[in-house]
Amino acid sequence: MKEQKVLKKEAMEVLKKTSRTFYIPIMFLKKELKDAVAVAYLAMRAIDEIEDHEEISNDVKHYLLTEVSELLLEEDFNQHKYKTLVSPYANVLPEVTLRLADWLLLAPAGAKKCVQAATSEMANGMAKWAKANWKIQTREELDDYTYYVAGLVGVMLSDLWKWHDGIETDRQLAIGYGRGLQAINILRNQDEDMDQRGVSFLPDGWNKQDLIAYATENLEMADEYMKSINKKPILLFCKLPLAIAHKTLKAIKEGREKVSRLEVEETVQEVQADLTDTKLSLK
């Protein structure tokens, strides 16, 4: 029991260090659901760090992600096989990736299969796009890529909402929620992706305004997604990243790269106040 408590504390520390933006809304969730979403975030961040790594070749990324995808399909994640797989890259991969097996130990029994299946599908999709060097030529290919790296997150979260609270949501709106957040990330990181990785996620013939339109379209789906959620902790979780995404899009349109830390903190307060004042029957 003590070891489990220590591991959970370490997981939350890594979560906070890895992404303060998602750490905050995860804290709004109730205990078992909070554990499930935290594990899911850490697992998906673990494979994301492989996909984004600047010092690992695309061939190696494809190999690692494909192998991880297969391991995640096993009911009992094989810790030894995973350690053997990543050990040659232990000097370059971050803690969140190297300790994937630890994070999965914290998954609630009822949510573990869902989290592993979604992360497996994501890893497989990332492997495919790493092999293709993320050469996106059409809107359909952009949709495919953003489905694997973000739309899947929306689907998995919806599965967790149903598991924990019986909430029914629309799959396409859930995908739009994830895609909308990802489109904002692509907009924010266009120059960095090109300078550091030589990668552009813009389809052929697209410009910044086309990507802004893509982000706007999916954020509108995300707004619609919110209407099916009537549990306050889950609504807080979902609304905060979405509110920040909307503010970031506004900032980009105004010529700024991102919102400030102060704006993020103000957004947290605004979302909490808005939900406190709402007429909805939230519990």
RANOR-V599041 format. One record per residue. RES is the residue in three letters. SS is DSSP state (helix for helix, strand for strand, loop for the rest). PHI is phi in whole degrees, -180 to 180 (NA if undefined). D_FIRST is the distance of its C-alpha to the first C-alpha in Angstrom with 2 decimals. Layout:
res: [RES/RES]
ss: [SS/SS]
phi: [PHI/PHI]
d_first: [D_FIRST/D_FIRST]
This chain:
res: [MET/LYS/GLU/GLN/LYS/VAL/LEU/LYS/LYS/GLU/ALA/MET/GLU/VAL/LEU/LYS/LYS/THR/SER/ARG/THR/PHE/TYR/ILE/PRO/ILE/MET/PHE/LEU/LYS/LYS/GLU/LEU/LYS/ASP/ALA/VAL/ALA/VAL/ALA/TYR/LEU/ALA/MET/ARG/ALA/ILE/ASP/GLU/ILE/GLU/ASP/HIS/GLU/GLU/ILE/SER/ASN/ASP/VAL/LYS/HIS/TYR/LEU/LEU/THR/GLU/VAL/SER/GLU/LEU/LEU/LEU/GLU/GLU/ASP/PHE/ASN/GLN/HIS/LYS/TYR/LYS/THR/LEU/VAL/SER/PRO/TYR/ALA/ASN/VAL/LEU/PRO/GLU/VAL/THR/LEU/ARG/LEU/ALA/ASP/TRP/LEU/LEU/LEU/ALA/PRO/ALA/GLY/ALA/LYS/LYS/CYS/VAL/GLN/ALA/ALA/THR/SER/GLU/MET/ALA/ASN/GLY/MET/ALA/LYS/TRP/ALA/LYS/ALA/ASN/TRP/LYS/ILE/GLN/THR/ARG/GLU/GLU/LEU/ASP/ASP/TYR/THR/TYR/TYR/VAL/ALA/GLY/LEU/VAL/GLY/VAL/MET/LEU/SER/ASP/LEU/TRP/LYS/TRP/HIS/ASP/GLY/ILE/GLU/THR/ASP/ARG/GLN/LEU/ALA/ILE/GLY/TYR/GLY/ARG/GLY/LEU/GLN/ALA/ILE/ASN/ILE/LEU/ARG/ASN/GLN/ASP/GLU/ASP/MET/ASP/GLN/ARG/GLY/VAL/SER/PHE/LEU/PRO/ASP/GLY/TRP/ASN/LYS/GLN/ASP/LEU/ILE/ALA/TYR/ALA/THR/GLU/ASN/LEU/GLU/MET/ALA/ASP/GLU/TYR/MET/LYS/SER/ILE/ASN/LYS/LYS/PRO/ILE/LEU/LEU/PHE/CYS/LYS/LEU/PRO/LEU/ALA/ILE/ALA/HIS/LYS/THR/LEU/LYS/ALA/ILE/LYS/GLU/GLY/ARG/GLU/LYS/VAL/SER/ARG/LEU/GLU/VAL/GLU/GLU/THR/VAL/GLN/GLU/VAL/GLN/ALA/ASP/LEU/THR/ASP/THR/LYS/LEU/SER/LEU/LYS]
ss: [loop/helix/helix/helix/helix/helix/helix/helix/helix/helix/helix/helix/helix/helix/helix/helix/helix/helix/loop/helix/helix/helix/helix/helix/helix/helix/loop/loop/loop/loop/helix/helix/helix/helix/helix/helix/helix/helix/helix/helix/helix/helix/helix/helix/helix/helix/helix/helix/helix/helix/helix/helix/loop/loop/loop/loop/loop/helix/helix/helix/helix/helix/helix/helix/helix/helix/helix/helix/helix/helix/helix/helix/loop/loop/loop/loop/loop/loop/helix/helix/helix/helix/helix/helix/helix/helix/helix/helix/helix/loop/loop/loop/loop/loop/helix/helix/helix/helix/loop/helix/helix/helix/helix/helix/loop/loop/loop/loop/helix/helix/helix/helix/helix/helix/helix/helix/helix/helix/helix/helix/helix/helix/helix/helix/helix/helix/helix/helix/helix/helix/helix/loop/loop/loop/loop/loop/loop/loop/helix/helix/helix/helix/helix/helix/helix/helix/helix/helix/helix/helix/helix/helix/helix/helix/helix/helix/helix/helix/helix/helix/helix/helix/helix/helix/helix/loop/loop/loop/loop/loop/helix/helix/helix/helix/helix/helix/helix/helix/helix/helix/helix/helix/helix/helix/helix/helix/helix/helix/loop/helix/helix/helix/helix/helix/helix/helix/helix/loop/loop/loop/loop/loop/loop/loop/loop/loop/loop/helix/helix/helix/helix/helix/helix/helix/helix/helix/helix/helix/helix/helix/helix/helix/helix/helix/helix/helix/loop/loop/loop/loop/loop/helix/helix/helix/helix/helix/helix/helix/helix/helix/helix/helix/helix/helix/helix/helix/helix/helix/helix/helix/helix/helix/helix/loop/loop/loop/loop/loop/loop/loop/helix/helix/helix/helix/helix/helix/helix/helix/helix/helix/helix/helix/helix/helix/helix/helix/helix/loop/loop/loop/loop/loop/loop]
phi: [NA/-63/-61/-65/-65/-64/-63/-64/-62/-64/-62/-69/-67/-67/-60/-64/-69/-77/-158/-68/-61/-91/-60/-61/-67/-62/-65/-74/-77/-76/-43/-65/-69/-60/-62/-63/-70/-63/-62/-61/-63/-63/-65/-71/-67/-58/-78/-62/-66/-69/-60/-88/-64/-79/-100/-109/-69/-62/-64/-68/-59/-59/-63/-62/-67/-65/-66/-62/-57/-66/-62/-70/-77/-79/-58/-104/-58/-81/-63/-65/-62/-67/-61/-64/-64/-93/-57/-64/-117/-63/-83/-119/-81/-76/-57/-59/-83/-63/-106/-52/-60/-64/-63/-65/-66/-91/-69/-58/-53/-72/-111/-60/-61/-62/-64/-68/-65/-66/-67/-63/-63/-64/-61/-64/-66/-63/-60/-60/-75/-65/-63/-86/57/53/-83/-99/-111/-131/-60/-62/-70/-63/-61/-64/-63/-70/-65/-66/-90/-146/-58/-62/-63/-60/-65/-63/-60/-61/-63/-71/-63/-68/-59/-87/-129/70/-82/-98/-132/-85/-60/-66/-68/-64/-65/-60/-59/-65/-62/-61/-64/-67/-61/-66/-61/-63/-60/-66/-106/-54/-67/-64/-62/-73/-69/-93/-121/66/-121/-126/-95/-81/-60/-55/85/-85/-124/-59/-66/-65/-70/-62/-65/-63/-63/-61/-58/-76/-68/-66/-66/-64/-61/-68/-57/-59/-67/-92/-106/-125/-107/-56/-59/-71/-65/-61/-58/-75/-73/-65/-60/-68/-63/-65/-62/-61/-68/-66/-61/-62/-63/-63/-64/-88/94/-95/-83/-161/-85/-81/-61/-63/-64/-64/-62/-65/-65/-57/-65/-64/-65/-63/-66/-62/-74/-70/-86/-64/-86/-65/-87/-102/-128]
d_first: [0.00/3.79/5.43/5.10/6.34/8.74/9.87/10.59/12.47/14.33/15.22/16.72/18.57/20.05/20.94/22.73/24.47/25.52/26.96/27.30/29.46/26.74/23.90/25.81/26.34/22.81/21.77/24.12/22.22/20.10/16.31/16.06/19.34/18.46/15.52/18.03/20.82/18.95/17.92/21.52/23.01/21.18/22.13/25.67/26.00/24.97/27.95/30.16/29.96/31.36/34.13/35.16/35.01/38.38/38.23/37.37/40.28/40.51/40.72/37.47/35.82/37.16/35.84/32.31/31.96/33.46/31.13/28.01/29.44/29.73/26.20/24.85/26.88/24.88/22.25/19.85/20.39/21.56/19.78/22.33/25.29/24.18/23.72/27.12/28.65/27.83/28.00/31.80/31.26/28.33/30.77/31.77/28.91/26.54/22.80/22.20/24.01/22.83/19.13/19.81/17.70/14.58/15.44/16.00/12.49/11.72/14.68/14.56/15.98/19.25/19.90/18.99/22.41/24.29/22.73/23.30/26.78/27.90/26.70/28.42/31.61/31.50/31.15/34.05/36.18/35.49/36.49/39.72/40.61/39.82/42.24/44.79/44.30/43.68/47.41/47.60/51.13/51.02/49.39/47.97/46.29/44.86/43.49/41.98/40.29/38.98/37.72/35.52/34.15/33.91/35.31/32.52/30.05/31.97/31.92/28.19/27.52/29.97/28.15/24.93/27.00/28.38/25.07/23.51/26.72/29.51/31.44/34.24/35.54/38.31/37.28/40.14/39.41/35.76/37.09/39.51/36.73/35.06/38.46/39.65/36.85/37.42/41.18/40.71/38.68/41.50/44.07/42.32/41.81/45.11/46.59/43.43/42.89/46.51/46.66/43.44/43.12/46.63/45.32/46.76/45.31/48.64/50.54/54.11/56.43/53.74/53.73/51.45/52.93/52.12/48.46/48.51/49.95/47.23/44.52/46.35/46.70/42.99/41.98/44.32/42.41/39.17/40.82/41.73/38.17/37.03/39.28/37.20/34.05/34.02/30.47/30.42/26.99/27.87/31.41/30.35/28.25/31.24/34.01/32.91/33.15/36.25/37.87/37.29/38.79/41.83/42.33/42.00/44.59/46.87/46.47/47.33/50.39/51.39/51.15/47.87/45.09/42.08/41.04/40.10/36.78/38.55/39.55/35.97/34.90/37.92/37.06/33.60/35.43/38.13/35.83/33.90/37.25/38.76/36.07/36.28/40.01/40.05/41.65/39.24/37.12/33.74/30.60]
